């Protein structure tokens, strides 16, 4: 309990927020790693998810592979890539992003495919019978109706990456994980707990923002007066 109180005092101390190693800088770094990894994940997972969800081809294989990716140990994969890649030590951001992409792709692909599955098949068939092209069915029917579920997949992806980005400090990068690594090195347990609390709070804030986006993406039914 005392560690928790000391951690709260650490977080409320303004001197710990200033400077290149302060909490403000660490949060900015953490969000930067997260944004970069989410962007890289989206460039891979979104086209794959759209193709699989719309065509219904290879869904079982893709979802099985996505499920297997969820089981990857983040720290083990990060260490492996940092050692195996020829530039893993000199450019640690590369193995870091690859690790985060591998972990974030699974919930994003699964969420996109689930979004397509949530669209009533009769609605799609009706649109096709009305002369809609496949591109129009995708953009005007499946994406708008499946958006809430798809954003749910994005929500899981972002929170997964944000939480996992803590381990990047293990290979010398910044972010909130530095509070845990540096605190452990000098047995500064309040700093470690403060880092854990900061990551948790940041993840909750981001999750709430994406939850609101998911809520407002639901199609609205407008009654006629």
N, C-alpha and C positions, 0 to 999 in steps of 0.2 A: 504493500500500500504506500509505503514511504517513497519507493521508486516512482510511483505514479504521480505523487504530489511534487516530487523533485522534477519530474519530466514536464509537468504543467508549468512550474516556475521557469524552467528552461525555455519553454515555448513563449512565455509571456515577457521574457527579458528582451527588451529592444536591442541590446547589444549583440544578441545572437542572430539578428536578422540582417545586419549590415555587413558589407564587405563581400569579396569574391567567394568566401567560404561560408557566408551566412545563409540563413534559412531562405531568404528571398531568392538568392542566386541558385540555391539547391532546388527549389521548387521550379524555377524557370528552366533549369537544366532537365529536370525530370519530365516536365511537360514537353520540352523540346524532343527528347528521346521518344516519348510516347507518340507525339504527332508524326515524327519521321517514320516510325515503325508502322503506325496505322495507315499512313499514306502508301508505304511500300506494300503493306498487306492488301490494301484495297485495289492496287494496280494488278495484283495477281488474283485475288479471291473474287472480286466483283465480276469480271468477265467470265470466269469459270462458273460462278454461281448462276449468273444470268443464262448462260448457255445450257447448263444442266437443268435448271429449273424450267426454262421455256421448252426445251426439246424433250425433256424427260429421259434423256439418254445418259447412261452411265451413272445414274444417281446413286445406286447401291455401292458401286466401287468408290465413288468420290466421297460419299458420306462415311464409308468404312475407313478410308484413308484419313479423313478429317478426325474421326474418332481416335485413330491410332496416334495422331499428332498431339491430341490432348494429353496423352500419357507420357510425353517426353519430359524428362527431368530438366528443368530450366538451367540449373547451375551446372549439371553434368554436360549438357549440350553446349553451353557457353564456354566452359573450360575446354571441351574437346575441339570446338571450332577455333578458339584462340590459339591452341597449340598446333592444330593440323594445318590451318590456312597459312600460306607463306607470309602473309602480311597481317596475321592475326594479332601479333604482339605490337607491331609498330602502328597499326591502324585498328585499334580495338573496337571502334565503332562499327566496323564491318561484321565481325562475328556477333556483336551485340544486336544489330538490326536483324541479321539472319535468324538468330534465336527467337527474337520477339515476333518476327513474321511467322515462323513455324508454329508458334503457340497461338497467335492471333488469327491465323487463317482458318482454323477449324471452326470456331463459333461463327465467323462471318459467312463462310460458305454454307454451313448448316442453316443459318438464319435466312439467307437468301433463298435457298431451296425450299425451306419451310414456308416462306412467304408465298412462293408460287403454289405450293400445295394447299395453302389456305384459301386460294381463289376458287370459287365454285366452278367446276368444269363446264356446267351448262352455260354459264356466262361467257366463257371463252368460246364454246361451240356456237353460241348465238352470234357473237361478234364475228366469228369466221364465216358464218352463214350470211351475215349481213354485208359481206364483201370486204371486211377489214383485212389488210395485209398482215403478215406476221409481225412486221415492225410496228404497225399500229396497235395490234393486239398487245404487244409487249409494253408499248409506251402509254397507251390509253386505257388499258384494262388491267393487265397483270401487275404492273408496277404500282399504280395508284391504290389498288385494292390490297395488294400484299405488302405495302409500305410499312404498316405498323409492326408486322412480324419481322420484316427485314431490318428495320431500325433496332428491334430487339436483339438481333444477331450482331449488329454493329455495337450496340451497347455492351454486350458480353465481350466482344473483341476488344474494345477500348479499355474496359475495366481490367480484363485479363492482362493486357500489355502494360497498363499503368502500374498494376501491382507487381508484375514480374520485373519491371525495369529497376526495381530495387537491387537486384542481384548484379547489375552492371558495375556497381562499385567494386565488385570482387576482382575485376580485371583493370581497375584503375580509372574508370570513368566517374563522372560526377553524379548529381542527383541526390535524392533523399537517402539512398542507400549508403552514402558516405557517413551519415550520422551513425549508422549501425556498425560499419566496418571500422571507422576511426574510433568510435566509442568503445568497441570491443578491444581494440589494440591497447588502450590505456585503462581499461576496466571502468570506463565512465558510463555506468548503467543508466543513469537518468537521460543522458544524451541518446542512448540506444532506444529507450522507451519513447523519448520524444520523436525520434525518427519514425518509429512504428506508428505512433499516433498521427504524425503528419501525413504519412502515406495513406493511412486509413481514412483520414478526413478528406484528403484530396480525392481519393477514389469515390467516396460518398458524394462529394459535390459534383463530380463529373457524372456519376451515375444518375443523380437527380436531374441534371440538365438534360441528359439523353432520355430519361424517362418522360420528361415533359415533351420533348420532341416526338417521342413515340406516341404519346397521348394525343397530341395535336395533329399527328399525321393520319389519324383515323378519318375515313370519309364521313362527312356530315350529311345527314338527311335533311333537306330543306322542305318544310311544309308549305303548301300553297294556300294563300289567303283567299 
